Each structure stands twice: as structure tokens, then as C-alpha cells.
Amino acid sequence: MEKGKRGLLDIHEGFRQSLKYLFDSRNYILFMIFLFLLSISLGFAFPKLFETQLLKMIEEILKQTQGLNIFEMIGFIIFNNVKSSFFGLFFGLFFGILPIVLIVVNGFLLGFVIHRVVLSEGILVLWKLFPHGIFEIPAVLISVGIGLRLGLFFLNIRNKVFGMLAFIFSLGCFVFLFTFFSMILSLFFGLYTRDLQNLSALLMNNNWFLIPYFIVLILFLIISIFLSFFVFNKKERIVLRKQFLHGLKMALFVFLFIVIPLLVVAGIIEGSLIVLMG
């Protein structure tokens, strides 16, 4: 078989497997859709809640996009959407926490924006917002749904009792390692406080420190998951490792073959509309 034809077949097969995995993950995605709609409703109903923080977020986005031409705007939107979707999907490995946080924050923010727009221009203006989310929102919901599935891997196996024990054990190991590491860092830098607020500020303002920090967290996660496999017998461990690695592979396929194309189309549409319509 020619190399070009083989490449096309590989892409087709990868896309086919992505769709199958997506269908198998439908309950997780449906849960995230429900959570997203609930968050939008709360943001719309309680716009005064976290108003200062939300306005600051919007102001920061406007500053970053001010003066961008159409190609720069498209690139900015695509990069940020892909980054957020990547975090929502693969950082879902951290016990499904980040996907839930991400979808709640974005949903609440969207509800807040809708409330403001409706108050200033009326409800009919909402149709103008539709093209902005027709591709982006499904891509994000798919990402966080798959991320949630990865994070709750142990809760989705046949042996529910041992699955729950493995999940609790891995979570406990990670929390212990994370807490111990954070305290050591805080003491080392002379920044220790009960809420670790100063350490958080240090992380957010220093990329050279932030990247190694996350690498260490990922290492802690791998250690925690690896240790949790010993809840099962040897035969079960072999099967579960294969299933876990298969899930990671399928998540990557979904991200490459479904999420990224949707976000590229979304970036082109949104960037063009924002620049052309002002």
C-alpha cells in the first residue's frame, strides 16, 4: 500500500475510533452539559455574585485582544481555546476536579455576560451570540467530559468496591504528596501561610517556577495512580493498566481529530465576526 493512502487510512481509523470513544463517553459529556447549563443559569440569576472578579477577567481579555487584526484575533482565539480544552481534558486526570471547575467558571461567566447583554440591548440580541459558540462550546464540553472520564477511571470499572478503594487511595496519596510538597516549598521560600496564598502568588507570577511545579504534580499523580493499582490482584492490574493507557490514547485521538478541528473553525468564525462587526 502506498504511503499516502496508508496515511489517509490511519487518519480515517483514528477519527472512527474517536467517534466511538466519544459515544461511549456520552454520560460524562451529558453531565457536563447539565453542569454548564446550571452554571449559566446561576450566572444569569445572580450577576452580583463574584461581579468584581468576573469584570476583571473580561477586562483582561479585552486588553489582550485590543488592536488585533483579523488574523491575530483568530490566532489568539484558537490558541486560548485549544489551551483551555487541553487543560480540561488531560488535567482531568487529577480526579476530574479541573474539568468541573473549568465548566462551572466558564458557564457562570457566560451567564453573567448574557445578563449584561440582555439588560443593555434586549433579549433579541442573543441570536448574535449564537455563531460565537456553535463550534466552541461543543468542543469544550467534549474536552471536559472526556477529562472527567479519565479522572474517574477507577469508578468506572466492573469491581465497584475495589474501584472506589483505588480512587480514594490514589486521591489520598496525591493530596498527601501535594500538601507535603507545598509546605516544604513554602517553608523554603519563607512564605508559609495557612492558606498558602503567597505560594500561589509566586507560582502565578513566575513561569520558570510554575512549569517545574506542575511537572512535580504530574509525577505525584503518576505515583498515586501506580500505587493504587496494587489494590487489585496481578491479573486485574495488567488488564486495568491496558484499559487506562487505552483511555489516554483515545482521549488524545478525540483531542486531535475532533476537538482541535472544531476549535479551529470556531476561531475563524469568532475572530472574523469580532473584527468585522467591531
One Martini backbone bead per residue (centre of mass of N, CA, C, O) as a GRO file, in nm:
protein
  278
    1MET     BB    1   0.097   0.036   0.022
    2GLU     BB    2   0.077   0.349   0.004
    3LYS     BB    3   0.167   0.603   0.204
    4GLY     BB    4  -0.072   0.799   0.154
    5LYS     BB    5  -0.301   0.592   0.197
    6ARG     BB    6  -0.220   0.506   0.482
    7GLY     BB    7  -0.256   0.784   0.612
    8LEU     BB    8  -0.561   0.811   0.554
    9LEU     BB    9  -0.644   0.555   0.707
   10ASP     BB   10  -0.539   0.645   0.986
   11ILE     BB   11  -0.722   0.891   1.010
   12HIS     BB   12  -0.990   0.743   0.978
   13GLU     BB   13  -0.948   0.551   1.220
   14GLY     BB   14  -0.908   0.768   1.435
   15PHE     BB   15  -1.187   0.899   1.394
   16ARG     BB   16  -1.358   0.648   1.450
   17GLN     BB   17  -1.255   0.600   1.741
   18SER     BB   18  -1.337   0.875   1.851
   19LEU     BB   19  -1.644   0.842   1.813
   20LYS     BB   20  -1.674   0.593   1.991
   21TYR     BB   21  -1.560   0.719   2.254
   22LEU     BB   22  -1.764   0.946   2.261
   23PHE     BB   23  -2.015   0.766   2.293
   24ASP     BB   24  -1.911   0.620   2.557
   25SER     BB   25  -1.898   0.932   2.698
   26ARG     BB   26  -2.191   1.061   2.717
   27ASN     BB   27  -2.251   1.083   3.026
   28TYR     BB   28  -2.026   1.289   3.088
   29ILE     BB   29  -2.118   1.505   2.887
   30LEU     BB   30  -2.406   1.540   2.996
   31PHE     BB   31  -2.319   1.636   3.274
   32MET     BB   32  -2.167   1.890   3.168
   33ILE     BB   33  -2.411   2.020   3.039
   34PHE     BB   34  -2.573   2.052   3.296
   35LEU     BB   35  -2.358   2.220   3.449
   36PHE     BB   36  -2.345   2.449   3.242
   37LEU     BB   37  -2.645   2.537   3.253
   38LEU     BB   38  -2.647   2.591   3.556
   39SER     BB   39  -2.424   2.811   3.552
   40ILE     BB   40  -2.567   3.005   3.365
   41SER     BB   41  -2.816   3.047   3.547
   42LEU     BB   42  -2.654   3.161   3.789
   43GLY     BB   43  -2.520   3.399   3.637
   44PHE     BB   44  -2.795   3.529   3.558
   45ALA     BB   45  -2.935   3.537   3.852
   46PHE     BB   46  -2.625   3.617   3.993
   47PRO     BB   47  -2.440   3.885   3.897
   48LYS     BB   48  -2.314   3.985   4.182
   49LEU     BB   49  -2.161   3.733   4.188
   50PHE     BB   50  -1.836   3.790   4.132
   51GLU     BB   51  -1.820   4.064   3.972
   52THR     BB   52  -1.529   4.165   4.001
   53GLN     BB   53  -1.384   3.915   3.883
   54LEU     BB   54  -1.532   3.909   3.607
   55LEU     BB   55  -1.457   4.194   3.509
   56LYS     BB   56  -1.153   4.140   3.517
   57MET     BB   57  -1.150   3.914   3.306
   58ILE     BB   58  -1.272   4.079   3.073
   59GLU     BB   59  -1.062   4.308   3.076
   60GLU     BB   60  -0.817   4.125   3.010
   61ILE     BB   61  -0.920   4.027   2.734
   62LEU     BB   62  -0.949   4.308   2.601
   63LYS     BB   63  -0.650   4.385   2.624
   64GLN     BB   64  -0.536   4.142   2.450
   65THR     BB   65  -0.734   4.226   2.184
   66GLN     BB   66  -0.634   4.498   2.139
   67GLY     BB   67  -0.561   4.575   1.799
   68LEU     BB   68  -0.633   4.330   1.645
   69ASN     BB   69  -0.632   4.155   1.381
   70ILE     BB   70  -0.783   3.900   1.223
   71PHE     BB   71  -0.542   3.695   1.251
   72GLU     BB   72  -0.475   3.749   1.548
   73MET     BB   73  -0.755   3.682   1.659
   74ILE     BB   74  -0.771   3.392   1.563
   75GLY     BB   75  -0.512   3.295   1.706
   76PHE     BB   76  -0.597   3.369   1.994
   77ILE     BB   77  -0.853   3.193   2.012
   78ILE     BB   78  -0.732   2.920   1.941
   79PHE     BB   79  -0.514   2.903   2.159
   80ASN     BB   80  -0.702   2.938   2.412
   81ASN     BB   81  -0.897   2.703   2.349
   82VAL     BB   82  -0.689   2.476   2.333
   83LYS     BB   83  -0.572   2.514   2.614
   84SER     BB   84  -0.835   2.473   2.778
   85SER     BB   85  -0.905   2.192   2.659
   86PHE     BB   86  -0.650   2.050   2.746
   87PHE     BB   87  -0.685   2.092   3.048
   88GLY     BB   88  -0.974   1.966   3.069
   89LEU     BB   89  -0.875   1.686   2.977
   90PHE     BB   90  -0.580   1.602   3.101
   91PHE     BB   91  -0.640   1.735   3.395
   92GLY     BB   92  -0.861   1.522   3.469
   93LEU     BB   93  -0.666   1.322   3.611
   94PHE     BB   94  -0.727   1.507   3.868
   95PHE     BB   95  -1.012   1.368   3.954
   96GLY     BB   96  -1.204   1.576   3.783
   97ILE     BB   97  -1.175   1.877   3.884
   98LEU     BB   98  -1.102   2.078   3.652
   99PRO     BB   99  -1.347   2.040   3.461
  100ILE     BB  100  -1.554   2.145   3.665
  101VAL     BB  101  -1.434   2.423   3.715
  102LEU     BB  102  -1.426   2.518   3.420
  103ILE     BB  103  -1.737   2.493   3.358
  104VAL     BB  104  -1.841   2.674   3.586
  105VAL     BB  105  -1.690   2.936   3.520
  106ASN     BB  106  -1.782   2.963   3.220
  107GLY     BB  107  -2.085   2.954   3.275
  108PHE     BB  108  -2.104   3.195   3.468
  109LEU     BB  109  -1.980   3.400   3.274
  110LEU     BB  110  -2.194   3.370   3.050
  111GLY     BB  111  -2.437   3.448   3.225
  112PHE     BB  112  -2.331   3.731   3.293
  113VAL     BB  113  -2.313   3.836   3.000
  114ILE     BB  114  -2.608   3.790   2.920
  115HIS     BB  115  -2.729   3.979   3.129
  116ARG     BB  116  -2.592   4.238   3.025
  117VAL     BB  117  -2.691   4.228   2.730
  118VAL     BB  118  -2.996   4.221   2.786
  119LEU     BB  119  -3.011   4.490   2.948
  120SER     BB  120  -2.888   4.675   2.707
  121GLU     BB  121  -3.033   4.515   2.421
  122GLY     BB  122  -3.185   4.265   2.467
  123ILE     BB  123  -3.291   3.941   2.385
  124LEU     BB  124  -3.243   3.950   2.063
  125VAL     BB  125  -2.920   3.959   2.078
  126LEU     BB  126  -2.853   3.648   2.117
  127TRP     BB  127  -2.822   3.561   1.815
  128LYS     BB  128  -2.527   3.684   1.792
  129LEU     BB  129  -2.394   3.458   1.987
  130PHE     BB  130  -2.425   3.185   1.838
  131PRO     BB  131  -2.171   3.172   1.641
  132HIS     BB  132  -1.957   3.170   1.883
  133GLY     BB  133  -2.067   2.861   2.005
  134ILE     BB  134  -2.122   2.626   1.792
  135PHE     BB  135  -1.813   2.502   1.828
  136GLU     BB  136  -1.683   2.565   2.105
  137ILE     BB  137  -1.874   2.436   2.315
  138PRO     BB  138  -1.860   2.138   2.223
  139ALA     BB  139  -1.552   2.112   2.256
  140VAL     BB  140  -1.544   2.170   2.562
  141LEU     BB  141  -1.746   1.949   2.652
  142ILE     BB  142  -1.580   1.716   2.548
  143SER     BB  143  -1.323   1.765   2.711
  144VAL     BB  144  -1.448   1.754   3.002
  145GLY     BB  145  -1.579   1.477   2.971
  146ILE     BB  146  -1.317   1.317   2.922
  147GLY     BB  147  -1.172   1.420   3.174
  148LEU     BB  148  -1.370   1.292   3.375
  149ARG     BB  149  -1.326   1.000   3.287
  150LEU     BB  150  -1.027   0.985   3.359
  151GLY     BB  151  -1.058   1.069   3.668
  152LEU     BB  152  -1.293   0.815   3.696
  153PHE     BB  153  -1.179   0.534   3.626
  154PHE     BB  154  -1.222   0.355   3.892
  155LEU     BB  155  -1.550   0.405   3.882
  156ASN     BB  156  -1.572   0.230   3.583
  157ILE     BB  157  -1.548  -0.044   3.693
  158ARG     BB  158  -1.669  -0.345   3.785
  159ASN     BB  159  -1.522  -0.320   4.061
  160LYS     BB  160  -1.652  -0.098   4.274
  161VAL     BB  161  -1.511  -0.134   4.545
  162PHE     BB  162  -1.213  -0.129   4.442
  163GLY     BB  163  -1.245   0.131   4.283
  164MET     BB  164  -1.301   0.312   4.528
  165LEU     BB  165  -1.042   0.246   4.680
  166ALA     BB  166  -0.846   0.343   4.458
  167PHE     BB  167  -0.945   0.634   4.445
  168ILE     BB  168  -0.898   0.710   4.745
  169PHE     BB  169  -0.599   0.634   4.753
  170SER     BB  170  -0.496   0.820   4.524
  171LEU     BB  171  -0.604   1.082   4.647
  172GLY     BB  172  -0.455   1.064   4.917
  173CYS     BB  173  -0.168   1.055   4.804
  174PHE     BB  174  -0.178   1.323   4.653
  175VAL     BB  175  -0.251   1.511   4.887
  176PHE     BB  176  -0.007   1.447   5.058
  177LEU     BB  177   0.216   1.524   4.852
  178PHE     BB  178   0.115   1.811   4.795
  179THR     BB  179   0.121   1.922   5.085
  180PHE     BB  180   0.415   1.862   5.153
  181PHE     BB  181   0.543   2.016   4.916
  182SER     BB  182   0.416   2.297   4.975
  183MET     BB  183   0.537   2.331   5.258
  184ILE     BB  184   0.833   2.313   5.179
  185LEU     BB  185   0.830   2.552   4.983
  186SER     BB  186   0.728   2.766   5.181
  187LEU     BB  187   0.962   2.739   5.380
  188PHE     BB  188   1.197   2.789   5.181
  189PHE     BB  189   1.069   3.087   5.095
  190GLY     BB  190   0.927   3.222   5.345
  191LEU     BB  191   0.577   3.180   5.281
  192TYR     BB  192   0.422   3.069   5.512
  193THR     BB  193   0.076   2.987   5.513
  194ARG     BB  194  -0.226   2.855   5.567
  195ASP     BB  195  -0.334   2.930   5.253
  196LEU     BB  196  -0.093   2.968   5.042
  197GLN     BB  197  -0.109   3.249   4.891
  198ASN     BB  198   0.191   3.323   4.831
  199LEU     BB  199   0.253   3.074   4.660
  200SER     BB  200   0.048   3.132   4.439
  201ALA     BB  201   0.173   3.401   4.351
  202LEU     BB  202   0.446   3.283   4.270
  203LEU     BB  203   0.341   3.094   4.048
  204MET     BB  204   0.184   3.311   3.867
  205ASN     BB  205   0.470   3.504   3.840
  206ASN     BB  206   0.647   3.222   3.767
  207ASN     BB  207   0.723   3.019   3.506
  208TRP     BB  208   0.991   2.877   3.605
  209PHE     BB  209   0.826   2.758   3.854
  210LEU     BB  210   0.558   2.639   3.738
  211ILE     BB  211   0.652   2.406   3.556
  212PRO     BB  212   0.798   2.225   3.767
  213TYR     BB  213   0.553   2.203   3.953
  214PHE     BB  214   0.370   2.044   3.751
  215ILE     BB  215   0.562   1.810   3.709
  216VAL     BB  216   0.548   1.713   4.001
  217LEU     BB  217   0.241   1.666   4.006
  218ILE     BB  218   0.241   1.450   3.787
  219LEU     BB  219   0.424   1.259   3.940
  220PHE     BB  220   0.232   1.221   4.179
  221LEU     BB  221   0.002   1.103   4.012
  222ILE     BB  222   0.150   0.853   3.905
  223ILE     BB  223   0.214   0.735   4.180
  224SER     BB  224  -0.079   0.713   4.284
  225ILE     BB  225  -0.185   0.528   4.058
  226PHE     BB  226   0.021   0.302   4.085
  227LEU     BB  227  -0.044   0.226   4.383
  228SER     BB  228  -0.357   0.167   4.336
  229PHE     BB  229  -0.320  -0.105   4.172
  230PHE     BB  230  -0.260  -0.280   4.446
  231VAL     BB  231  -0.561  -0.345   4.512
  232PHE     BB  232  -0.512  -0.548   4.301
  233ASN     BB  233  -0.448  -0.802   4.125
  234LYS     BB  234  -0.236  -0.898   3.883
  235LYS     BB  235  -0.444  -0.943   3.656
  236GLU     BB  236  -0.600  -0.675   3.696
  237ARG     BB  237  -0.362  -0.480   3.653
  238ILE     BB  238  -0.309  -0.544   3.357
  239VAL     BB  239  -0.590  -0.463   3.250
  240LEU     BB  240  -0.604  -0.170   3.371
  241ARG     BB  241  -0.356  -0.055   3.230
  242LYS     BB  242  -0.465  -0.093   2.944
  243GLN     BB  243  -0.722   0.079   2.984
  244PHE     BB  244  -0.582   0.341   3.065
  245LEU     BB  245  -0.405   0.375   2.809
  246HIS     BB  246  -0.643   0.370   2.613
  247GLY     BB  247  -0.781   0.625   2.724
  248LEU     BB  248  -0.548   0.817   2.654
  249LYS     BB  249  -0.546   0.762   2.352
  250MET     BB  250  -0.845   0.845   2.296
  251ALA     BB  251  -0.819   1.132   2.403
  252LEU     BB  252  -0.613   1.218   2.190
  253PHE     BB  253  -0.790   1.163   1.944
  254VAL     BB  254  -1.018   1.357   2.016
  255PHE     BB  255  -0.843   1.610   2.022
  256LEU     BB  256  -0.730   1.589   1.723
  257PHE     BB  257  -1.009   1.501   1.548
  258ILE     BB  258  -1.225   1.708   1.704
  259VAL     BB  259  -1.148   1.954   1.880
  260ILE     BB  260  -0.950   2.117   1.703
  261PRO     BB  261  -1.129   2.157   1.450
  262LEU     BB  262  -1.355   2.309   1.602
  263LEU     BB  263  -1.165   2.544   1.707
  264VAL     BB  264  -1.075   2.650   1.435
  265VAL     BB  265  -1.352   2.725   1.328
  266ALA     BB  266  -1.427   2.906   1.567
  267GLY     BB  267  -1.193   3.111   1.534
  268ILE     BB  268  -1.267   3.211   1.252
  269ILE     BB  269  -1.551   3.309   1.313
  270GLU     BB  270  -1.503   3.488   1.565
  271GLY     BB  271  -1.272   3.667   1.464
  272SER     BB  272  -1.425   3.784   1.223
  273LEU     BB  273  -1.671   3.904   1.374
  274ILE     BB  274  -1.523   4.090   1.572
  275VAL     BB  275  -1.373   4.266   1.358
  276LEU     BB  276  -1.610   4.334   1.151
  277MET     BB  277  -1.827   4.422   1.397
  278GLY     BB  278  -1.667   4.533   1.661
   0.00000   0.00000   0.00000
